[in-house]
Amino acid sequence: MTSSTPKPSSGYGHEDPFDSGFLPVGDIHNIWYAQYGAPNGRPVMFLHGGPGGGTKLANTCFFDPEVYRVVLMDQRGAGKSTPVAEIRENTTHHLVEDIEQLRKHLNIDKWAMVFGGSWGSSLALAYAQGHPQVVGALVLRGIFTVRKSELVNNFGAHGVISQVFPEEYDELMQYLRSQSTKGPQSLDEPATMLSEYYRLLCHEDPRIHKAAARVWNKYETTASTLTRDPGLMQKVVRTEKWNIQQARIECHYFVHEAWLEDGILLKPSSLERIEDIPCEIVQGRYDMVCPARTAWELHKGLKNSTLHMIPDAGHSANEHGTKAKLIEICDNMARM
């Protein structure tokens, strides 16, 4: 297989996967995975965001197919994994062990790199802290650790998103108030707001949970890029399966604060477990979904980390400066 020099706007092209399938995990779930690039190359675990976002071929663009063996995994209930949008037996701890089970299933001794953005950065940190001996390097983008303060930023009446995108925040809340039996003032509390949306997203009536999912995803998608991306908005309009996976699973994790002690991923005792693992952090300066403070705190807590602050980017991995830096980092690691 041949590769061409990547351009920052496009990255590497990959052929169809050389291997794909389903791995049964637990009594309910079957997680879908696919392997791209060089079968004997440096193994990379790519962790998607959301939670609930799923993977796609475009996620391989950061990795030279002559060097890397890229493993994509749809987390429980997401993407091609089954059952669709299933939230039973679906926690951070389950996902961490799924990654480890898949590593063993694929006969990979150690990941050369674990790569994750947004929620994927949370999961990458949780996995590396739980299994530091099998992680060679971390590449993290748009850092998120599911702290209460981060959830307030996303869903609080005085959070960053509500202040910068007031139209979308008001649309989100107006829809919720029209469907909720709670008092209007109580919905301004992020915990109550999330629990009420969770009720709608898990409602047995498809008309209710589909409508709630579209409003939820429109709100988040709007805030994901520095300038509005019509392509992302079309995904919200057209893709019913993704809509309910993304919204229901994401809300499921946020309502339960990802089953993590508040701030545990950034605690010194946790970071000590991964202090010898090289960590490259890429952060959009104007990321509204995952503001730069968390990336800065992670960098300060990890002596073996490098922080790349992209001056003209928001949250999405596909923004020009962010994508170019991620490709550059992976190319540099390929030469090491």
QUINOR-V522761 format. One record per residue. RES is the residue in one small letter. NEAR is the number of other ideal C-beta (glycine too) atoms within 8 Angstrom. Layout:
# QUINOR-V522761
RES,NEAR  RES,NEAR
This chain:
# QUINOR-V522761
m,7  t,4  s,8  s,6  t,3  p,11  k,6  p,9  s,6  s,7  g,10  y,13  g,8  h,11  e,6  d,3  p,7  f,8  d,7  s,7  g,6  f,9  l,11  p,6  v,11  g,7  d,3  i,7  h,15  n,9  i,14  w,13  y,14  a,10  q,14  y,14  g,17  a,11  p,8  n,4  g,11  r,10  p,13  v,14  m,13  f,14  l,15  h,17  g,10  g,14  p,13  g,14  g,13  g,15  t,11  k,5  l,6  a,5  n,10  t,14  c,13  f,11  f,14  d,12  p,17  e,9  v,10  y,16  r,13  v,13  v,14  l,13  m,15  d,13  q,18  r,14  g,15  a,15  g,11  k,6  s,15  t,9  p,7  v,9  a,11  e,12  i,9  r,5  e,10  n,12  t,9  t,12  h,7  h,13  l,14  v,13  e,9  d,14  i,13  e,11  q,10  l,13  r,11  k,8  h,7  l,10  n,5  i,9  d,4  k,9  w,12  a,10  m,15  v,14  f,15  g,17  g,11  s,14  w,15  g,14  s,16  s,15  l,16  a,14  l,15  a,13  y,15  a,14  q,11  g,7  h,9  p,11  q,5  v,9  v,14  g,8  a,12  l,15  v,15  l,15  r,15  g,16  i,12  f,12  t,14  v,13  r,10  k,7  s,6  e,12  l,14  v,11  n,11  n,12  f,11  g,11  a,7  h,6  g,12  v,8  i,15  s,11  q,7  v,8  f,11  p,8  e,6  e,12  y,12  d,8  e,11  l,11  m,11  q,8  y,11  l,13  r,9  s,6  q,9  s,8  t,2  k,8  g,5  p,7  q,5  s,8  l,14  d,9  e,7  p,11  a,6  t,11  m,13  l,13  s,9  e,13  y,12  y,11  r,8  l,12  l,14  c,9  h,9  e,3  d,6  p,5  r,6  i,10  h,15  k,11  a,9  a,15  a,14  r,11  v,11  w,14  n,12  k,12  y,14  e,11  t,12  t,10  a,13  s,11  t,11  l,8  t,4  r,6  d,10  p,6  g,6  l,11  m,12  q,8  k,10  v,12  v,7  r,6  t,8  e,7  k,8  w,10  n,13  i,14  q,17  q,15  a,14  r,16  i,18  e,14  c,13  h,13  y,12  f,13  v,9  h,8  e,10  a,10  w,7  l,11  e,4  d,7  g,8  i,8  l,12  l,12  k,8  p,6  s,6  s,12  l,13  e,7  r,9  i,15  e,9  d,5  i,12  p,8  c,14  e,12  i,14  v,13  q,16  g,15  r,10  y,8  d,13  m,11  v,13  c,12  p,8  a,10  r,6  t,14  a,14  w,10  e,9  l,17  h,11  k,6  g,8  l,11  k,4  n,8  s,11  t,7  l,9  h,10  m,8  i,13  p,6  d,9  a,14  g,13  h,12  s,12  a,9  n,6  e,14  h,9  g,11  t,15  k,15  a,10  k,11  l,13  i,14  e,8  i,12  c,15  d,10  n,8  m,11  a,10  r,5  m,4
